[in-house]
Structure formats: structure tokens, C-alpha cells
Amino acid sequence: MHSLLLISAPGAGKGMISKYLKQKYNFVLISIGNLLREKSSKDKAISEILKNGGFVDNDIVYDLFEDIIKKNQNSNFIFDGFPRKLDQIDNFEKIMNKYGIILDMVIYIDTNEEIVKERIKGRLLCPNCNEVYNKYLDKIENNKCKSCNVDLVKRDDDKMSTYKLRYKAFIDETLPLIDYYKKKNILYKVSNNESIEKTYNQVDMLMKKGSNNDYN
């Protein structure tokens, strides 16, 4: 089975791009952020960590990751939000090898920090299905989720004070992954500084170039 990993600063567009890839190329999307938010509704300790922009204990992440892999065996995957740190790579690769999954491509979504800050201000979340919207980019009627018709809410970790902590954690902890995957010759970069349509076009070009239609 084939898979790809998305890496970006928080708020840089992983959610929208992963949703696009899922719909167009028939991937199973594994978003650790969504899984943790679901778990946080029953776990106050995890909820506090997420609110403050911190990283949840690795063992919890590994268990969530392997559990959803088991439930979707023989699928092509998009990984969003894991691995997020170098010290997670060994376990990530062990789980991948255990289920015969190949990581073909890592896409780094490069976005200007000031642009990200503006997008963060408009980001909204469906508390029911975890669908992410942006009030400046998506056509949202009456502040309702298009799938659930539930009122959209602002994520706790999208407060600007929390975002600054999350961005620093990205620089310190996640950026080193770029060099790691660059050395493996599977790293590709797309820019998400202009329209989302231009970003999707870049992604489509990568898929055609790198997959030889294996994802169709």
C-alpha cells in the first residue's frame, strides 16, 4: 500500500489539502489532530495540552495511529500531523513496516507566517465531524457545517497566544523532519501563499509526477 505525509506549520493548509487529496485520489486520511481532539472530549489532561499548544505523550499517539491503521488495512493513506518530531520516526516506521505500508512522498506546505496568522483568524471547526472551514475562503451559510448543519466554533488552539507557541514548536520540533525526508529523496514542496486553486494545481502535478497513477 502507498501513502504520503503532509508537513506544514500550524494553520498553513494541511487540512484543506488533505481533504482535497482524500476526495480526488481516494486516500484514507489519518489526522492525528482530529483523533486527539476526539479523545480530548473525554480526557481533560489531553484537552489542556491541546489548548496550550503542546505535544501529547508519544505513546498515546502511537496507539491512536496503529489502531486506525488496523481498521483501514489495504488502503492508501494520507498522514496529517504524525510524525511531528524526529523522535517519533522510529515508531512510525515500525508501524508502517508491520502493515506493509510504503511512504512514497512527503509534501511540505510552505506558507508565509503572516499569511498563516490571517488564515488562523478565520478558521472554524465543526465540533461534530471535525471538518475545518475558513470563513474567508469557504462559502459558509449561517455559520453552519455543510455536512452536519451544526454551529461552527473557534478552536481553542487557534487563539493567537497559543498559535505563537505552536509555531515555535513547529520550528523547533517539526522542521528537522524536512531534512530527514529530503535525504531520503521523497520530499516535495508546494507553496500555499496564493489561491488554494494554485496550491491544488501544484499538488496535482506532484501526484502525476511521483505516483505514476498508483493512487487512482
Secondary structure by P-SEA (a helix, b strand, c coil): ccbbbbbbcccccaaaaaaaaaaacccccccaaaaaaaaaaacaaaaaaaaacccccaaaaaaaaaaaaaacccbbbbbccccccccaaaaaaaaaaaacccccbbbbbcccaaaaaaaaaabbbccccbbbbbccccccccccccccccbbbbbccccaaaaaaaaaaaacccaaaaaaaaaaccbbbbbccccaaaaaaaaaaaaaaccccccc
